[in-house]
Every structure is written in structure tokens, then in C-alpha cells.
């Protein structure tokens, strides 16, 4: 019997080993396939299809491998890397294989104003080279139309339409709900304009916050209108912006015909008609599908046109997304992770300068300082440091920027928000409503503090408020030293107020206008190098293999897309529904965020809603439970 049991255990062990080996081989082969260079496939003649499905961002976040499992988490919002899109468009200008560039904007979800403007300018450079650029969408909104306006031909589905809303909209305020629940929200802040805390204290915008937002949104919208008018002078956007209702009613509700009459678009047609036009320029495809044209996918084109590697190395560290403590993957600016990436880049000894690319609304003040200290270590080694602001470099993002020798920004970069705040809830009144109380003894005024069941002591409130004030003084001192201002002047332009890049330059918060390439060239010059003979080395953490697998599984095919809304009315409604996930995120941050924060929450209104995976999953769980 023992012999039989032993043989059985041996067989089970062999079986488990074989299953494990098979699984390892399977996932290893799949991982190798994902990492195979698609550029190895020869690029033939055809139209370069720039399918901007999702958002354009500085650094795509890791794809959650469990997103959408069991119907929870919703569809994953795709993200396109800005520098890949720009490089692809610039490479297409002088390549004879690219007969035309096709902009598929049907599922474009936008990006921050400066990011969208960068893509639009790259499209304009292709058109200026004489190469045909054709844009197509069922409907156009502000972001997608700015890009399309730079094309040679703007096509739209006759069932669609173009509407322009401008920045702005509603923000949720929770004061009434908090009072009804009996939650005590303890707010510690410095800065008249630090409106990130207002949703927890007020039932609507304060007058200073309203005035600041009107100035910011107005400046950004004027820049958008100017950019559209420059790219497409014949488009009568002023009328459509000022009186959309009258124009649509006068057209009998036919928005497409109205857009054509106003010069907003050039052609009305469905996909088949559009593809036939592209076929005239690029040739017919070899596929079985009727009306297909010879296409070059964006993914293959980017892989076939890698970034240059010759010359001296200029390091580029990216601070993208919310700044958080600890470690995280791409798309989240984790202090410990970014500091390690800088250390590892410096240890190699081949970097001649460092560019800090900031695209963040801020977050943890502690993590912001950790990143700043890592950048200062590069300066201590004699490396010139240049800061390049992307679409957003506010609050903690600006804290990091103070480490630079010079700061570049775009006119429509969102920056400033120099302020500090902290929020902590306690639930003594809420618990009392259901008959629960708390009691105990204290040996000091801080015993058991912060006590979320019994309430905070005045001594704790004084300690935290004093710490917040000291953090603000430190922030002001850093900015004053970096920008060669007096602390009083920094306090005057600070106070948590958010500025557009053009105004920030006038105030002395940035030095020059320009993008990432301008910053790299300036870093090279400061290192006494020829900007034409350097290349960028991006100090980034590679996505995990599980994230790469998830990305492959969720990657749309070339023929099909997701379920994103495509006509303008549906898109506006989808953006408003995203406020639900935002509300859950606000509640989560109230409970779980660091005590001292340098964050610009109001900046989220200037980018398409893209709630975090946690917020989106929680929202979908509630939606499923309630049957929405």
C-alpha cells in the first residue's frame, strides 16, 4: 500500500510539474511575442492611419490586467503616448512611402490643452510639407476639431455634427451631504485660491475661486479659438460658439449641413465614401473588404521609426500623473520610484544633462520633495537641469519644477497652484446619530489622535495647521529662490491660484515657451554640446509583463473600436456621467490621501474625465448593484 501511495504522489508531482512548465512556456512565448518589434515587418506604400483612440498623454499608465473582469471596471480607456504620435507625424513628412496621413478621430477622448495643441501643430507641419492629411469623425468637439482643423480635408459623417463647448462646467460640492451624515471635515489650508478644499466646505464656488477660474478658462479658450482660426481661417467658429441653438434650429436640426455651410468641415460622407477618397491617394488595399485602402498602422510606423540613439545622452525623467508616496508604475509619479530612476541614470555616468518633464496636478508634498531632492543630486554632480512643463505642472508639479535651472512651458500649459492643504475627517457626530459613542483616557493632548471616533483635540488642530503653514512657507521659499523673487511677490502670485502658461511667463513663473525638444536642445547647450548631436534617454520604469499582456488583450483590432460615444451630444452626456466616478474619487481621497497635499484638483476640469481604476471600479460596482 505504501508503494502505491508513493507512486501516486510521484505521478501527481510529475503532473503538477508538467502543468507548471506548460504554463511558463505559454506565458513566456506570449510575452516574447508582445515584445517582438512590429517594425521588423517591412513598411510598404500607403496611408499612415493615426487612430487616436482614447486620450493622448505624456506617459500611459499601466493597464490593469483585471480591468473589466466580470463586467466590473468598465471599458479600459486607451492612452496614446504624446511623443510617439508627434514622432510618427514628423517622420511621415519626408517619407515617400506615406502617400497621405489619415486622422481617425472618431474615438478621440482628448487631452490637456497643451497636449492637444502639440498634436495639432504636428499635423499642421505635415500639411505644410505638401502631403495630404485627411481627418474623419462622426462628430467633433473642441479637442478633436483643433487637430482636424490642421488637416487638408475635414470629413464628417452626415449623421453627426460639430459642437464646441469651451472649458468649464459643473463641479460637485459635498457640504450638504457631509452635514446630513454628521461627518466633521477638518480642513487645514493656506491660500485664498486653494479651491481644492471647497467641495468639502461650501455648497458652491467661492467668489475668488470663480474669478480665478473664469480668467484661466477664458485665456485657454481664447488660445483655442486663435489656433483654430490660424489653421482654418474659413471656419466660422465664432457664430457657432456664440449662438449654437439658433444655428442648429435654423438648419432644421441638421448639424452636419450647418457645419458644412459654416466651413467647419469640407466633406460629408460615411466611412465608405471617406475610404474611397483615401484610396485615390494611397491605392487600394489587398484585403477582401470592399473599399479598403493601403494602410500603415500607427503602431508599426512608430516601431519602424525609433527615436535617435546617436550622440551624447541627455537624460529625461518624466513626472506624470498624481504624485504619490512610495512606488508605482508608469502614469503615476511615485516619489520613491522616480528618485530611484534618477539615481540609476546618474550611476551609469553617461548623462550630460537632465530634463525633467512635468505633467502632473501634484499630490503628496512629501513625494514632491523626494523627487526634487533627486533632481538636486543631478545638479550636485554638475549636470545642467532643464524643466519642461507638459499639459499640466501645478502645485506639487511646480514644487518639483523649482529644481530646474530654467523652465519651459507652452502658452496653454496649466501651472501654478502654489499652495498647501490637508483634509482629515472624523465621525463622532455620525456615530452619535446611530447611538455609538466613544470614550477613554488621555495622558497627553495628543493621545489617540487623530481620533476619528471621538473627534480631534484643539492641540492637534493647532499642530496640523502650523505644519501646513510651515509647508506653504517652504513652498514659497523654494519658488522665491528658484525664480529670483521676493517671498512677498511669490505669495502674491501664489495663494493656490492656477495660471495658464502665457500668464505664468509674464509673472516670472516660467522662463520660455517651448516643448520637450526645445528643453532637450537647451540642456545640450548648457552642457556645451551641439543640440543636433545629442539624443534623449528616457529614465522610465518598464510596464510589468502582466500589464503588457493586459494591453495586448484589450488592444482594439484595426477594424473595430470600443463603445465610446461618437456624436457630440452623446460625448457631452458621457463626460457629465463621469462626474459620478469623480465624486467617488473625491470621497476616497478625503479618507485616504496624505495629510499634507500640494494638489490641484480643479485642474481635472480641463482634461477629459479619466477616473482612476479604483474610482471607475467602485462606480461600476455601485451601478451594477443599483441596476443603472
N, C-alpha and C positions, 0 to 999 in steps of 0.2 A: 504493500500500500504506500509506504514512504517513497518507493521508487516511482510509482505512478504520480504521486503528488509532486515529486521533484521534476519529473519530466513535463508535467503540466505547467509548472511555474516557468520552466525553461522555454516552452513553446509560447507562453503568454509574453515573456520578456522579449523573445525574438519578434513576435508580432508587434509589440509596442515600439521596438527599435526600428522596424521597417516602416511603420506608420510615421514615426518622427522623422526618419530620414527622407521619406517621400515628401512630407510637408516642407522640410528645409529645402529640398531640391526645387520644389514647386515655387515657393516664395523667392528663392534665390534666382531662379530663372526669370520670374516675373519682374523682380527688382532690376535685374540686368537689362531686361527689355525696356523698362521705363527709362533707364539711364543711357540707352543707346542713342547716339546722335542722329536725330532725324535728318540733319544736314548731309549725312553721308549719301542720301538719295539725291541724284542729280536734279538740279533745278532747270526746268525747261522754260520755253517761252510761254507767256500767259499774263493774266491779270493778277496782281497781288491783292488778295482779299483780306482787308483789315477788318475782321469781325470783332467789334468792340462789345463783346457780350459781358455785361457786368460793369463793375467800376474800374476806373483807371487809378492806380495807387502808386505810391512810392515804393512800397515793399509789400508784396502779397503775404497775407497771413497763412499759417499752416492750415490745411484742410482737415477738419475733424473727421477721423476715419469712421466715426459712428453717427455722423450727421445724417439725419433722415431715416435712421433705423426705426422700423415700426411706425413710420409716419410721423415721428416726433422730430422736431428741429427744422422742418420745412426744407424747401429747396435751398441748396448752398449758393450763396451769391458769389459768382466768379469774380476774380480780380486780375486785371492785366497790369504788368509792371510798366511804369511810365517810360523808363529808359529803353526798354525793349521796343515799345511802339515807336518812339522817336527814332531809334537807330534803324528800324525797319523802313520807315518812311524816307529817311535821309539816304539810305543805301539804294532805294528804288529810283532815286532821281537820275542817276547816271548809269544805270544798268540797262542795257539794251534788251535783256530778256523780259523785263517788265514792260509790257505794252500799255498798261493802264493800271491805275490803282482804284480799287472798289472799296468804299467805306460802307460797311453794313452796320447801321445804327439802330436797327430795329429793337435790340435788347440792351442798348447802352443805358447804363444806370448813372452815368455822370462821374463827378469827382469835384474836388475843391476848385474854385475859380481859376487859380494859377495853373493847376494841373491841366484843366480843360483848355486853357489858353495856350499852353505849351504844345499840346497835340494839334490844335488849330493852326498854330504858326508853322508846324512841321508840314501839315497838309498844304498850307499856302506855299511853302518852298517847293513842293513837288509840282504844284500847278505853275509856279513861276518858271520852272525848268522847261515848260512846254509839254509835259506829259499829261495825258487826260486823267482827271480824277472825277469819279462818279460816286455820288452819295445816294443811299436809299434808306427810307424808313417808312413805316406806316404812318407815324406821326412824329413831329419834332417838338421838343421842349427846349428850354434855354441852352443847356449844355450841348445837346446833340446838334442844335442848329448852329451854334458858333463854329463847330467843327465843319458841318456841312456847308456853311457859307463860304468856306475857303476852297470848295471843290469847283471844278469846271462846270459840272452839271449836277443839279439838285433834283432828285426824283422823289416822288411821294405816291403812296397808294391812293387812288381816288376815293376810297372809303375812309381815309384818315384825315389828318389836319395838323396844323401847327398853331400852338398857343404859347404865349410867353408870360410867365407869372412873376419873374423877378424874385430876388431873395426876400425872405420874410415868411411870416406865418405864425401860427399859434404855438405857445409853449404851455405845458401843463404845470399847474400850481397845486400844491397838496395841503395848504394850510387848513382848509376846511375839513378835509378828511382826517388830518392829524389831530385836530381839535376834537372831532367826534370820537375818534378812537382813544383819546386820552393820552396820546404819546407826547412826551416832552422832548422837543428837539433843541439841544444845546448847541448854539452856533457861536463860533469864535472866528472873527474875521478882522481884516484891515483892508480898507479901500472902499471908497464910495461907490465904485462901479463893479465891485466883485459880485456880480449878479448871479453867480453860480449857486449862492445860498438862498436866493429869493424864493424859489419854488417851495421851500420848507417854512418860510416866514410870512409870506404875503399871499394874497389871493389874486394878484396881478402885478404887472411890471411897475417898478418904481419910476418916477419921472426921470432921474438921472440915467437909469438903465435904458429907458425908452429913447431919450435924446441921443445917447451914445450909439444905440443900435440903428436908429434912423440915419445917423451920419455915416456909419460903417456900411450899411446896406445900400444907401444912396450912392456912395462912392463906388462900390463894386458894380452896381447896376449901370452907372454911367460908363464905366470902363467896358462893360459887356456891350452896351449899345454902340460905343465908339469902335470897338473891334469888329462888330458885325457890319457896321456902315463902311468901314475901311475895306473889308473883304468883299462885300456885296453892296455897292452903292445903290443899286436899283431896288433893293428890298425896302419897301415902305413899312418898316417895323414900328415907326412912331405911331402911326394910326392904329395898328393892331394892339400895341401896348396900351394906348390911351383909351380906346373905346372898342374893345373886342365884342361886347354884346351887340352894339349897333351894326357892326360889320357882318357878324355872323347872321343876325336877323335879316339884314338887307340881302344877304346871299341865299335866303331861304333855308338856312341851316347847313348849306353845302360848304363846309370849311375848306375843303380841298380846292374848289373852284375859286373861292375867295382868296386863298393863299396864292394861287396861280395869277390871279388878276393883280395882286399887290406886288408881284415879283419876288415873293418869298421862295417859291420853287420854280424850276424850269419846265419840268415834265410831270404829268400824271400818268401812272401806269402800274400794273401789278408786277409781281416778280417775273413772270414770263416775259413781259414786254421789256423790263429792265435787263434781264439776262440776254435778250436778243440784241439789245443795244451794246452790251459789253462784248458779245460775240463778234460784232462788227469790228471791234478794236483789237480783241485778243485772239480771235479764232475759236472755232467750235471745239468743244471738249470731246474726249474719246469715250466717255461713259455712255451708258444706254439711255440715260434720262434725256428726254427731249428738251432742247433749249439750253443745255448746259454749255459753259464756255471753258476754255483752258484756264485753270486757276492755280495760283501759287498760294498755299496756306500761310498764314502769318507765322505759325509755329515753325514750319520748315524754313521759311525765309529768315527768321531770326537765328535759327541754328546754323544756317549757311552763311550768315554774316556776323560772326562773333566780334566782340569788342577787340580793338587792337591790343597787342601784347608787347610791342617793341618799345625800346627806350627805357628811361628811368621810371621808377614806380612812385606814384602818388597814392597814398592810402586814402580810402573813402569809408568812413564809418557812418552808418545810417541809424538815425534815431527816429523811428517811425512808429506811430501808434501811441497808445496810452503808456505813460511812464510808470512802471510798477517796480516794487522791490523784488529782489531775488532773481530767479532765472525764468526765461521764456523763449519761445521760438520766434521766427520771423513775423513781422507785423505787430509785435508788442515790444516796446522799448524797456526791457528789463535791465535795471541798473547793474546787477552782478554780471549778466551775460555780456552787455556792451563793454563794460570795463575789462572783462577777460579778453574779448576780441581785440580791443586796443592794445592790451599788454602783449598778446600773442603776435600781433602785427609788428609792434616795436621790437620784439625779441628777434625777429628774423633779420633785422639790421639793414634791409634793402629799401626802406621807405625814405624818400627825400622830403616829403611834406605830408600834411594830413588835412583832408577836407572833412568837415562834419556836416553831413546832410541832415537837416532837421525837418521833420514833417509830423509834428505832434501837438496835441492840445495840452500837454503837460500831464500831471498826475501827482505821484509821490514826490514831495520836496526832498526827502532823504535820497531817493534813487536819482533824482535830478543832480544833486550834489555829487553823488558817487560817479556819475558819468562825467560831470565837469572835472572832477579831480583826475580821472583817467586821461582826459584830453590835456590837462595841465602837465601831466607826466611826459606827454609827447613834446610839449613846448620846452620842458626842462632838458630834454635831450637835444634841443636845438632845432627842432622841426618847425617850420612855419605852419600856422594853423589858420585855415580859412573856413568860415561858416557859410553854408549855402542853405537858405531857407526855401522849402518847397511850398506846398499849398498852405501849410499851417505851421507856425512856430510860435506858439503862445504859452504864456505862463511858465510852466516847467520847461517847455521847449525853449523859451527865451532865456531862462536860467542857464541852460546848457550853452546857449549861444554866446554868453558873456566870456567864454574861454577863448574866443577867436581873436586873431589879430585884425581881421576885417570881416564884415558881414555883407553877403549878397542876398537880395530878395527880389521878388517880382513885384510890379506895381499892385497886383491884386493878391499878394500873399496876405494871410491873416496873421497878425502878430501882436505883440504887446501883452496885455493881461497881466501886468506886473502886480501881483498881489498874492496873499496867502489866506487860507481859511481852514477851518476844521469843523466837523459836524459829528456829534455823538448823540444818540437817542437814549432815553430812559423811559421805563414803562410803569412807574409806580401808580399813576392815575388810571392807566388802562387796566392794570391788575386789580385795583380797588373796585372798579366797575363790576368785576365778576367775583368779588368777595375774597380776593387774595391780597394779603399784606405781607410785609417783610419787616423784621426787627433784628436787633443784635447789639453787640457792644463794640466800641472802638477804643483803641489805645492811642491813636493819633488822629488828626483831622483827615488823613488820607487812608485810614484803614478801610479795606474793602472797596476802595474807589478805583475806577468809576463804577458805582453801584447802580446797575440798570434796573434793579427791583425796588430800591428804596429811594433813589434819587441821588444827585450829586451834592456834595458839600460846597459852600461858598469858597472854601480854601482851594478845592480842586478847580473850580471855575476860574479863580484868580491865577492859578498856576498855568492852566492851559492858555488863557487869554494872553498872559505875559509871554508865553513861549511863542504864540502866533505873532505877537507884535515884534518880538526879537527876530523871528524868521523873516518878517517883512523888512525890518531894518537891514538885515543881512542881504536880502534880495536887492534893496535899494543901493546898498554899498557896493555890491558886485557890479550892478549896472553903471553906477557913477564912475567906478574905477575903469571899467571897460570902455565906456563911451565918453570919458573925459568930461563929465557933467558934475555939477554940484548935487549932493543928495536932495536938496530942496527942489531942484529942477526935475530930477527923476521922480520925486514924489508927485510933482505937478502933472507929469505926463503918465504917471503910473496909476495908482489907486484902483488897479484891476481893469482899467479901460482897454478895450480891444481896438486896434487900428488896422487900416489897410496899409499895404506896403508903401504906396506913394506918400501917404501922410506920415508914416513911420520914418521915411527917409528925410522928410522935411523937419521932423522933430529930432533927428540925430540918432534914432534907434537902429538904423541900418546905414551902411556906407554907400552901396552902389546897387544898381539894378543889374540883374543877370541871372542865368540859370546855373545848373551844375557844371556845364562845360566851361563857363566863364570863371567859376570858382576854381576849377582844376587848373586852368591856364594861369590864374593869378597866383595860386600856390606854387606852380612851377617857376614863375618869375621871381617870387620871393625866395625860392631856393636857388636862384641864379641858374635856371635851366631854360632851355628853349621849349615853349609850350607845345611845339609841333613834334617834339621828340620825347614825350612822356606818355605813360598810359596809366589808367586808373586801376587800382587793386581794391576791390570791394571787400571790406572786412565784415563778412556776414556769416551767420550760422546756417549751415545747410539744413533744409527741412528733413525731418525724420523719414525713414523708409516707409513707415505706416502712413505718413502724410502724403508721400509720393504715390503710394498705392491708392489712397482715397482720391487723390486728384485725378488719377487715371480712370478710376471708376466713375467719377462724376463729370469727367470732361465730355462736353457735348460732341456729337458727331459733326462732320462738316455740313450735313444736310439739315439737321434739326437743331432746335434750340430749346430753351426752357419754357416755362409758362409765364414769364414776366409780361406785364401789361405792355401793349404796344401803342394803342391810340392815346392821345393826350389826356382825355378825360379819365380814362382808366388809370393812367400813370399818376395823375394828381390824387385820385382816390387811394391808390396803393401807398403813396407817400404819407397820406394822413393816417391810414390804418397802422403804419409803422410806429405811430405815437404810442400805441399800446405797449409794444415791446420796450420803447424808450421809458415809459412810466415804470415798468418793472425793473429796468436797469437803474433808474433813479432810486428806487426803494432799496435795491441790493447795495448800491453804493453808500446809501445812508447808513446801513448797518455794517458793511464790511470794509469800507475804504479806510486808508490810513488817517490818523488824527490830523496831521499837518499836510495839506494839499496845496499844490500850485497847479491849478487846473482851470481850463477854460471850457465850461460846459456849454455856454451859449454858442460856441463855435460850431457845434454839431448842426445847427440850423443852416449852415452854409454849405453842407455837403449832403448828398443823398443819404437817406436813412439807411444805416447798415448796422443794426444792433449786434452785439457780441453773440457768440454761440450760446452762452449761458442765458442771456436775455431772451434770445429767439426761442430756445428750447422751452424755457419757462412759460413764455407766452403761448406757445403751441400746446403745451400740456393743459393750460387753463382753457384754451379754446376748445380742445378735444373734450375736456370734462364738461364744459358748458354747452357743447353741441353747436358751436359757432361755425 
